[in-house]
């Protein structure tokens, strides 16, 4: 009886683990984030959490040089050593809008 109960619990836990690790849930979580959260998760490693730069340029006043649409294109297409496609779609737009307010 104990073997059957153990086997049932083990099988159920494997099934639940396999079903819970999909990529779509992480994309949904990212889409629920605001521009600042998306920036911190995807961009801060190069541009710094404080936007003062590092491997990437300082963005503390990027909104003075570029509007949201221009920033979105840079995020989507890359620029200089920044690769393209780090963020796309609505996430790129959210970050671009947030950064455009930095003046």
C-alpha positions as CSV (number, residue, x, y, z in Angstrom):
1,X,0.0,0.0,0.0
2,X,2.8,2.4,0.8
3,X,4.5,1.7,-2.5
4,X,1.3,2.6,-4.4
5,X,0.8,5.8,-2.4
6,X,4.5,6.8,-3.0
7,X,4.2,6.0,-6.7
8,X,1.0,8.0,-7.0
9,X,2.6,11.0,-5.2
10,X,5.8,10.7,-7.2
11,X,3.9,10.5,-10.6
12,X,1.7,13.5,-9.7
13,X,4.6,15.7,-8.6
14,X,6.5,14.9,-11.9
15,X,3.4,15.7,-13.9
16,X,2.9,19.0,-12.1
17,X,6.6,19.9,-12.4
18,X,6.5,19.2,-16.2
19,X,3.4,21.3,-16.7
20,X,4.6,24.3,-14.7
21,X,7.9,25.2,-16.4
22,X,6.6,26.6,-19.7
23,X,8.0,29.7,-21.3
24,X,4.6,31.4,-21.7
25,X,4.2,32.1,-18.0
26,X,7.5,33.9,-17.9
27,X,6.4,36.0,-21.0
28,X,3.1,36.8,-19.3
29,X,5.0,37.9,-16.1
30,X,7.3,40.1,-18.2
31,X,4.3,41.6,-20.0
32,X,2.7,42.5,-16.7
33,X,5.8,44.5,-15.7
34,X,6.1,48.2,-16.1
35,X,8.9,49.9,-18.0
36,X,11.1,50.4,-15.0
37,X,10.9,46.7,-13.9
38,X,11.5,45.6,-17.5
39,X,14.6,47.9,-17.7
40,X,16.0,46.5,-14.4
41,X,15.5,42.9,-15.5
42,X,16.8,43.3,-19.1
43,X,18.9,46.4,-19.4
44,X,20.4,47.4,-16.0
45,X,23.3,45.0,-16.4
46,X,24.8,47.2,-19.1
47,X,23.2,50.6,-18.4
48,X,23.2,50.4,-14.6
49,X,20.3,50.3,-12.2
50,X,20.8,54.0,-11.7
51,X,21.0,54.6,-15.5
52,X,24.5,56.0,-15.1
53,X,26.0,53.5,-17.5
54,X,28.7,50.8,-17.4
55,X,29.2,48.7,-20.5
56,X,26.3,50.7,-22.1
57,X,26.0,54.5,-22.1
58,X,24.5,56.7,-19.5
59,X,20.7,57.0,-19.9
60,X,19.9,59.4,-17.1
61,X,18.9,62.1,-19.6
62,X,18.2,60.0,-22.7
63,X,14.7,61.6,-23.0
64,X,16.4,65.0,-23.9
65,X,18.0,63.4,-27.0
66,X,15.4,60.9,-28.1
67,X,11.6,60.6,-28.0
68,X,9.8,57.4,-27.0
69,X,9.5,56.2,-30.7
70,X,13.3,56.7,-31.3
71,X,14.2,54.9,-28.1
72,X,11.9,52.0,-29.0
73,X,13.6,51.6,-32.4
74,X,17.0,51.6,-30.6
75,X,15.8,48.9,-28.2
76,X,14.4,46.8,-31.1
77,X,17.2,47.2,-33.6
78,X,20.2,47.7,-31.3
79,X,22.8,50.5,-31.7
80,X,26.6,50.3,-31.5
81,X,27.5,47.3,-29.4
82,X,23.9,46.9,-28.1
83,X,22.4,43.8,-29.7
84,X,19.0,43.9,-31.3
85,X,15.9,42.2,-29.9
86,X,16.7,42.4,-26.2
87,X,13.1,43.5,-25.8
88,X,10.3,43.5,-28.4
89,X,6.7,44.5,-28.9
90,X,4.9,45.9,-25.9
91,X,7.8,45.4,-23.5
92,X,10.1,47.5,-25.8
93,X,7.4,50.2,-25.9
94,X,7.0,50.3,-22.1
95,X,10.7,50.7,-21.5
96,X,11.0,53.3,-24.3
97,X,8.2,55.4,-22.8
98,X,9.7,55.1,-19.3
99,X,13.2,56.1,-20.6
100,X,11.8,59.0,-22.6
101,X,10.7,60.7,-19.3
102,X,14.4,60.8,-18.2
103,X,15.3,64.4,-18.8
